[in-house]
């Protein structure tokens, strides 16, 4: 009977210790600050730098401005240890920079298309002049 009581007490003590260990681990996890979204910030910085090198500001200045503003806000959020907000803003900054790049590429393609259309019209007019003069 004494062995049963000791065995039961040991089991309860072991259970209590396990619960305390898990609780301690959870509390320490909650107390440590979340990590800064370094990868998201770097991705945003790279996208903005790529956009600037591609001279996107000539075609999509508002989007590039938004990207810069959101990257600045993300850095401010990191300083305030608001890592979730910082990560969201960094992702938005990257997306805005990529949107600026896409809009700039579309605008450049449209400009090339317009120029080619003008060249085709000029060639057609030349052909008509040359054809009309030969008859």
C-alpha positions as CSV (number, residue, x, y, z in Angstrom):
1,X,0.0,0.0,0.0
2,X,2.8,2.4,0.8
3,X,4.5,1.6,-2.5
4,X,1.2,2.5,-4.3
5,X,1.0,5.8,-2.5
6,X,4.6,6.7,-3.2
7,X,4.2,5.6,-6.8
8,X,1.0,7.8,-7.1
9,X,2.9,10.8,-5.5
10,X,5.8,10.3,-7.9
11,X,3.4,10.3,-10.8
12,X,1.7,13.5,-9.6
13,X,5.0,15.2,-8.9
14,X,6.3,14.2,-12.4
15,X,3.1,15.6,-14.0
16,X,3.4,18.8,-12.0
17,X,7.0,19.2,-13.1
18,X,6.1,18.6,-16.7
19,X,3.3,21.2,-16.6
20,X,5.7,23.7,-15.0
21,X,8.3,23.0,-17.6
22,X,5.8,23.5,-20.5
23,X,4.4,26.6,-18.8
24,X,7.9,28.1,-18.4
25,X,8.7,27.4,-22.0
26,X,5.5,29.1,-23.2
27,X,6.1,32.1,-20.9
28,X,9.6,32.6,-22.1
29,X,8.5,32.3,-25.7
30,X,5.8,35.0,-25.1
31,X,8.2,37.3,-23.4
32,X,10.9,37.3,-26.1
33,X,10.3,40.0,-28.8
34,X,9.5,38.8,-32.3
35,X,12.3,38.9,-34.8
36,X,12.5,41.7,-37.3
37,X,11.3,40.9,-40.8
38,X,14.8,41.2,-42.3
39,X,14.0,39.2,-45.5
40,X,10.9,41.2,-46.3
41,X,12.7,44.5,-45.7
42,X,15.6,43.4,-48.0
43,X,13.2,42.2,-50.7
44,X,11.4,45.6,-50.6
45,X,14.8,47.5,-50.7
46,X,15.9,45.3,-53.7
47,X,12.6,45.9,-55.6
48,X,12.8,49.6,-55.0
49,X,16.5,49.7,-56.1
50,X,15.6,47.7,-59.2
51,X,12.8,50.1,-60.0
52,X,15.1,53.1,-59.6
53,X,17.7,51.6,-61.8
54,X,15.1,51.0,-64.5
55,X,14.1,54.7,-64.4
56,X,10.6,53.7,-63.4
57,X,9.9,57.2,-61.9
58,X,9.4,58.5,-65.4
59,X,6.4,56.2,-65.9
60,X,5.1,55.1,-62.5
61,X,6.2,57.7,-60.0
62,X,3.2,57.4,-57.6
63,X,3.7,53.7,-57.2
64,X,7.4,54.1,-56.5
65,X,6.7,56.9,-54.0
66,X,4.2,54.6,-52.2
67,X,6.8,51.9,-52.1
68,X,9.4,54.2,-50.5
69,X,6.9,55.5,-48.0
70,X,5.8,52.0,-46.9
71,X,9.5,50.9,-46.6
72,X,10.1,53.9,-44.3
73,X,7.0,53.1,-42.3
74,X,8.2,49.5,-42.0
75,X,11.5,50.6,-40.7
76,X,9.7,52.8,-38.2
77,X,7.6,49.8,-37.1
78,X,10.7,47.7,-36.5
79,X,12.1,50.5,-34.3
80,X,8.8,50.4,-32.3
81,X,9.1,46.6,-32.2
82,X,5.8,46.2,-34.1
83,X,7.2,43.3,-36.2
84,X,3.8,42.1,-37.7
85,X,3.1,45.6,-38.9
86,X,6.7,46.0,-40.2
87,X,6.4,42.7,-42.1
88,X,3.1,43.7,-43.7
89,X,4.4,47.1,-44.7
90,X,7.6,45.7,-46.1
91,X,5.6,43.2,-48.3
92,X,3.4,46.1,-49.5
93,X,6.4,48.2,-50.3
94,X,7.9,45.3,-52.4
95,X,4.5,44.8,-54.2
96,X,4.2,48.6,-54.9
97,X,7.8,48.6,-56.3
98,X,7.0,45.6,-58.5
99,X,3.8,47.2,-59.7
100,X,5.8,50.4,-60.6
101,X,8.2,48.2,-62.6
102,X,5.3,46.5,-64.4
103,X,3.5,49.7,-65.2
104,X,6.8,51.3,-66.4
105,X,7.4,48.3,-68.7
106,X,3.9,48.5,-70.0
107,X,4.3,52.2,-70.7
108,X,7.6,51.7,-72.5
109,X,6.1,48.9,-74.6
110,X,3.2,51.1,-75.5
111,X,5.5,53.9,-76.5
112,X,7.5,51.5,-78.7
113,X,4.2,50.2,-80.2
114,X,3.1,53.8,-80.9
115,X,6.4,54.6,-82.6
116,X,6.2,51.4,-84.7
117,X,2.7,52.4,-85.7
118,X,3.9,55.8,-86.9
119,X,6.7,54.2,-88.8
120,X,4.3,51.8,-90.6
121,X,2.0,54.8,-91.5
122,X,5.0,56.6,-92.9
123,X,6.1,53.6,-95.0
124,X,2.5,53.1,-96.3
125,X,2.4,56.8,-97.3
126,X,5.7,56.4,-99.1
127,X,4.5,53.3,-100.9
128,X,1.4,55.1,-102.0
129,X,3.4,58.0,-103.3
130,X,5.8,55.7,-105.2
131,X,3.0,53.6,-106.5
132,X,1.0,56.6,-107.6
133,X,3.9,58.2,-109.4
134,X,4.7,55.0,-111.4
135,X,1.2,54.6,-112.9
